[in-house]
Amino acid sequence: MATRLNRSTRIWRLAKDLGIRTVTDPVSDILNLCEKRIKKMLKDATDCRSLSSFLDWIAGNLGTSFEEIRSDDDFLRIKKKYLALGEKIFATLEQEFSDEVLGITYRLSHRESWEPQFVSVIDCRGGNSIRAYYTKWHEVAHLLILTDQSRLCFRRTEHLPDKDPEEVLIDRIAGKFGFYPPFIKPHIKGEISFEQIETLRQALCPEASNLASLIGFVKAWPEPGLLVLCKEGLKKSESRRLSIQRSFDFSTLPVPVLRAIKVTPNEAAKEQGILIHENMRIPERSVIYAVHNSGEAESAEAMEDLSWWESSSGAILPKQKISVKAKDFWGDTYALIIPKFRSRS
């Protein structure tokens, strides 16, 4: 993903507009610039005790405040409030939101000098409530890299097939700082587990979704670990063959098997070279298989070996003791893979 973004002329131009003089890897350069800004703001954030308060602090420093829509009545309340202040852009507030638009940030034209320059309106209705934390960070990320002073508003959208490169970059920024490792690490104790992740979510960012928390906390964990989404699927070659054979009734169709559909390693795992490639077949003797096929056991864990995993080409991963923790979430099977290294005497 980063490689594709790095080829975008728009991202290169954005890096230059942000004042980055020597651009070699525009995505990393922009993320590093954002982190410098975040660290500078955090020096005075003595009262931030949670990721939610950290978010509010950063938002305030960037000149925005949040208005949450939790019912249709909130549209009228927010519109009435800002129209009374002379902000005509709020006249069509309801029409601006749809199934794809989850948040909008407006630049205010009639404000006192001491008031925030922007306001971010967040759709928290129904199923959007679990996306509210990330939506807020998405809007804040826009302000972190804002360069066009004539821009009156920007919005967070979902489910669009061809996202603008800048919007993809915004997603990267929101994902990085929504679960900012330096903020999280002091709260981490012991080995990663689904239970620990949920405890951290409840303590630090209860408004974040379970899935975003799984991904965010695994990435922030200081010890090596991988999060794996396991679903039944086909090898790439089988998928290609299936697309050709669909019109032939006499063809033998390939059978889907349990695979690592999505793999999220943290930086420590990457540094140690502990990698499971996406679409690898889950070993049948793994506890992951047992949880996925069980109608009763929602979770289980076991000590296994990385060499049980085999790629579609037949390549076997190196021998490495791993702790595997599998759990059923919302009808999908997720697994935590934790390498076990021998202690040096």
N, C-alpha and C positions, 0 to 999 in steps of 0.2 A: 504493500500500500504506500509506504513512504517513498519507494523508488518511483512509483507512478506520479506521485505528487511532486517529487523533485524535478520531474520533466515538464511540469506545467509552467508556461511563461507567466501566468498570472501569479503563481506563488513566488517566482523569482522577482517579479516586479514589486510584489508586496514586501518582500525582504528588503529591497532597496528603499522603498518608501518609508519603511520603519527605521531607516538610518543604519542598517547593517552594511558596513563598508565592504568587507570582504566576504562574499557569499560563496561557500563551497557546497554546503548541504542545506538548502533553504529551509526545509522542514525542521531540522535539528537547530539551525541558527535561530529561527523564529521561536521555537520552544524554549531555547536557552534564554532568549531575550525576555520572554514572558516570565520565566522563573526568576530572573534577576529582579523584575518588577514586583513579583509576589514576595520574594525574600525581603525586599526593602519595606514593603507594607507590613510584613509580619513583625518587624522589629518593635513596633508600637502596639502590637495586638496582644497585650498582656491579659486581657479578659476572655480570650477565646478558649473555651473549654471543650468545644465539639466542632466537628466538621461543618455543621450547620451555622454556628456562630462565626466560624472562619469564613464561610461563604458570604455571610452578611457584612462582615468587616471589609472583605475585598470589594464587594459591590459598592459599599459606601465610599471607599477610597477612589473608586473609578467613577463615582458620580451618578449612581443609579439607586433606586429603591424598588421594592417589589409590590405589585398589586396582584392578589390572587383571586381567580374566578373559581368559586366552588359551587355556584348555582347560577342559573340564568338571571336571577335578580342582581347578581354582582355586576353584570354588564351595565345595567341602568345606573347603579350606584357609582361605578367608576366613571362612566361617561358623564353623568351629571356633575361629579366633582371637578373634572378637568375642563369641561365646557364652561363651567362657572369661572374658571381661572383664565378663560380666553384661549384654551388649546383646542382649536377647531378640528385638528386632526383626529380627535376622539369621536367625531360625529358619526363615523361609520364603523365603530369598534366591533359590533357584532358581526358585520360582514367580513371583517379581516380574518376571523377565526374559522377554521374548517377542520375536517378530520386530519388533514395534513399539517395544519399550523398549530403549534403547541405554545408558542410564546412570541411576543413582539416587544421590542424596545423602541420607545419614541424619544426623540429629542424635544425638550420643552422650550417653547418660544417665549412664554410669559412667566418668568420666575424671578424670585428675588435672588440677589447675588449669593446668598448663603444657602440657597436651596439646591437640591441635586439637579444636575443638568439633564438627566434622563429619568424615565420611569419604565420598568419592565413589567409587562402584564403577562401573567402565567396562567395557563388553562389547567386547573386542578380538578375539573369535573370528571366524575366516574373513573374510568380506567386511566385517565391522564394523571390522576393523583400520584401514582407510583412513578411517573416520569418527571414529576415536578422538580425534584432535586437536580436532576441532570439538565432539565430545561433551563433552570436558573443559571447553572454553570455555563450553558451554551450562550446565553445572553451576555453573561459577564465576559466570556471569552472574546466575543465580538468587540467589547470595549477595550480589552487588553491589546488588541492589534488595530484599533480604529485609527485610520489615517485620513479618510475623506471627511473633512469638516462640514461639507454641504449635505451629508447623508442625514435624512430626517428619521428614518426608521429601518430596522432589520428584524427578521423573524426566524424562528426555528421551525423547520419543516421536517416531516418524516415521510417514509414510504415513496420517495421520489426515485425513479429508476436511474436518472443521470444527475447526480448531485454536482453542484458547482464545486470546483477544486477548493475554493476558500471555505465553503461549508464543510467539506471533508476535513480540512485543517482545523476548523473550529471544533469539530467533534473530537479530534485528537487532543486539543488543548483542554477541553472540558473533561475528557477522560483522565488526563494526567493530573489535573489539580483538584478534581472532585474527590479524589482519594489520594491526597498528597502525602507521599511516604514520610518526609520529615515530621509531619504532624501526627501521623498514625503510629510510627515506630515506638514512641515512648509508651503507648498503650498496649503493645503486643507482649504477651507472655507465653512462652512455651511453643510447642509444635502447632502448626496450622491445622485447623479442623473446621468442619461445617458449624459446629457449636460455637467455637471461638469467633468465627466470622459473624454469626448472628448476634452474639453478645456485643461485639464491637459496633455492629450496625445500630442496635438499639441504643447504645450509649453515645455514639458519635454522630450518627446521621439517620435517625428513625424514618425520615421522609424519603430516603433513598430506596429504590426497589431492591428486592432480594437478588435479582440477577445482576444488577449493576454493582451491588455490594460484593457478590461472589467474585466477579471479575476484578473490581477495584482493590479489594483487600488482598487477593492473591498476588496481584502485581506489586503491591506495596510491601509485602512480607519480606523481611530481611534474609530468611533462609530459603534455599532452593525449593521450588514447588511448581506444579503445573495443574491447571484446571482443565478437565476434558469433558466435553459434551458428547455423550455416546448415543448414537441412534443407528437404526438399521439402514444400510445403504449398499451401493454397488461400487465396484472398482471403476475407475474412469474408463477403462477399456470396455467393461461390461455396459456402462451407460451409453457409450457410443454405439456398441453393437445393438443394444436394445432399441435405440432410436431408429436404426435401420430395419430391424426385424419386426417392428410392431405390426406391419401390414401383412406379415406372413403367418398364417395360423399354424403352419407345420413346424415353426421354429421353436426350439427349446429356450424358454426365457430364463435368464440368470436369476438366482435367488439372492435377495438382499441378506446381508449378515451384519452383526453389530460392529460398528466402526467408530473411530475417533473423528467425529464430524467437525468439531471445533476444538482447537488446543490453544490454551493461553498460558505460556510460560512466564515466570517473572524474570527479572534481570539476573538474579543469583543463579537460577537454573540455566540460563543462557551462558553465563560465564563458566559454569561447570560442565557445559556441553551435554546437559541432560535434556534431550529433546525427543518428543514423540511426534511424528509427522501426521498431519491431518489426513484422514481417510484410511489410516492403518487399521487393520482388523484387531478387534479386542480379543485377547487370548481366551479360549473357552474355559480354561481352568482358573481364570481371574475371578475375584470376588465381584467384579463389575458385572460379569455375565450372570452371576447368581442373583444379584439385586434386580437387574433388568428383567429377568425371566420369572422372578418371584411375584406372586400376587399378594404376599404377606409381608416379607422383610423390606422395610423402607430404607434401611441402611445396614452396612456391614463394613468391616475392614480386615485386612490381612497383610502379612509380609509376603512379598512376591519378588520376582526377578525381572528386570527390564529385558533380559534376553528372551523372555517368552513372546515378546512383540516381534512381529514379522511384517515387513512391507509387502506391497502388492507384487514387487519384483522378486521377492524371495529373500531380500536382505534381512538379516537378523540383527537386532540392536545388541550392543555390548552387555556383558554380564554386569549387573549392578543391583544390589539389594534395594528394594523400594517398599515403602509403606503405601498401601492403596486403600483409600477411604471412599466408598461409593454410597450414593444417596439418591433417592427418588425425589425430584422436585417438579411439581406441576405436570406429572406424567412423563417427564424426561429423566434420564439417568445421567448424573454428573459424578465425576471422580476427581479426587485430589491425589496426585502422584508426588510422593515425597521421597527423594533419594536418601539412603542411609549410608553414611561414610564411616569407615573404621576410624576409631579414635587413635591418634598417634601417641605412642608411649614415650 
